Every structure is written in structure tokens, then in C-alpha cells.
């Protein structure tokens, strides 16, 4: 979302804010349309109104202005953490190494606790790669599908997994008469024709090798890796205990690079993330450096989890606007409830 709120008069301000509030909700990235909108979405941006212009807003315009700022704070910024950079670097390296491979392509697994930035890193890798492909082939953006993003279905089956790929492509409802291999073959042919390079499979912890259903789904995922000339990147919670067990798990482990995520220690990198988030705030009364001075408190509240930190600061920004304080304070942050894991320190 990009909003330029530096117009010359309040009428122009109203037009700008109406456009923001009328914007469609984003589709999930698990569909081709939603994924493309995610890739094409500009970085969230909004300017604070000058003090006098802010004071002169009518009630209706002020409500619209506040709603626009809350929409902005819902997105805020994607912090380029060490995990995001490492996944992006290794993922792009693997796509290059796999270009000439005809079998046994190498993949990447991102594993760690919840709210440690796995999905964010996965999507940023996909976004970077797709934008690079669009730049390289500017006239083929519609024809090519360089990146696929799906999630592993809970309590899934090979058929459900195949349907996730079909759903991403927007294929019509699959007839019951079609078996799993039929669906997979159709999906693979479309993606081969569309020159797919990168397949991102999130929530892969749903694929548990200790169960017969998990084994079947693992075999089917292997079918996709063998039939698509693409690099596969997986992300999930502590997948060493689920995906990489048994004979099948060892086979996957032997073909994949593993990147582990985890809580951030209290160090300069943690403080740098907080400073980046603070600079992105759009509040009229917030004193710069307040969040940075509370870096240790934020680390204790969130247990060093980047997802919990982002939720806490974004939530506090919303409350600052809703309550009219226009600043994030320790007291305000105490009012924001975060996930139970971080809150309880488990």
C-alpha cells in the first residue's frame, strides 16, 4: 500500500484516503492471482500530514486518515533479518545450480519454532526470484509462472496435495473420476510449459513421516520434485522431527540444505530490528528512540521472536491511533496481548 498524504488541500486528502479505504482485501498467496498481487505490491508507505493540516481535518477526514495509517501499520515493513538474507542467498544459489540438472536437484529446508520468520523468508525468496525473472523476460510476465507457493494440507493425502497445486493455478474443479496421478500430471505439464523455476512448500510439518498418510504424501511430493525442473524449498516447524525421519526422510535430507531459525539473542542485531521498525512508525507524538530504549523489555516480552515483536509493535501503533495518544509507550505495549508461547516464555 502506497499512500501519499501530502496534498495541497483537504479535498485532495479526502480523495487519497477514499482510495485507500476502498482498496480490495488481498487474496491469499496460495493462488496465482494472490501471489502475483503480493509480488507486485509496492512497499507500504504513508506520509504524516503537517501538524496544522492534521489539526484542521474534519471528523470524517480524520477517521479516514486514521484508518489509512492503521492499514499501513498492519503491514509496516519486512525487516531484512539474517534469516531472510540467508534463505534468499542460498535459494538463489540453488536455482542457479539446478538449471542444468536432470535429476537429484538440490532443495532447501527452513526449519525452526513458530514465529521465527520462516514463512516471511520463504515468500521474500519467491518474490525476489519472480521479480528477477520478470526483469529478465519483460514480455513474458503473463505466460510464465516462475514461482509456485503452496501449503502442505493438514491431515493431508496425495490427492489433497495435488489439489493444492491445482488450486494455486486456478484450475476448474477437479472431477472425482480423476485420480491423484491424473491431477499431478496436468499440474506438472502446465508448470513445465510455464517454465516454473521455484516451488515453495510451506507448513511442511503437516507432512509427518511417522504416519502412513505422511509417507504417502512424502512419496507424492517426491513425484513432483522428479517431474518438475524446479528447485523445491520447504518451510515448517521443527521439521527434523517430522519430515526428516525414516528412510524417506533421510532421502530428503540427503538432497536438501537445512537452515535453522530461532529466537534472536539480545544483541545489536535485535536492537537494529527495533530501530528499523521504529523508523517506520507514522505517529504524530511518538518520540524517536523510545522503542530502542525499551529493547530489553521487548526482548523479554517476545522471547526474541521476530513474529511476536512485529505483532506487538504493530498492535501498539494501532492502539496509539485509536486512543489518540499518537505515541507508543511501555504502558501501551503492556496492553497488547501477544501469542501464548512468547508471553509464557515456553
Secondary structure, DSSP 8 states (H G I E B T S, - for coil): -EE----SSHHHHHHHHHHHHT------TTSHHHHHHHHH----EE----HHHHHT--HHHHHHHHHHHHHHHHH------HHHHHHHHHHHHHHHHTTT-SSS--EEEEEESTTSSHHHHHHHHHHHHHHHHHHHTGGGTTT---EEEEE--TT--HHHHHHHHHHHHT-----TT--HHHHHHHHHHHHHHTT--EEEEE-GGG--TTSHHHHHHHHHHHHHHHHS-SEEEEEEETGGGTTT-HHHHHHHHTTEEEEE-----SSHHHHHHHHHHHHT---SS--TTHHHHTHHHHHHHHTT-HHHHHHHHHHHHHHHHHTT--S--HHHHHT----HHHHHT-
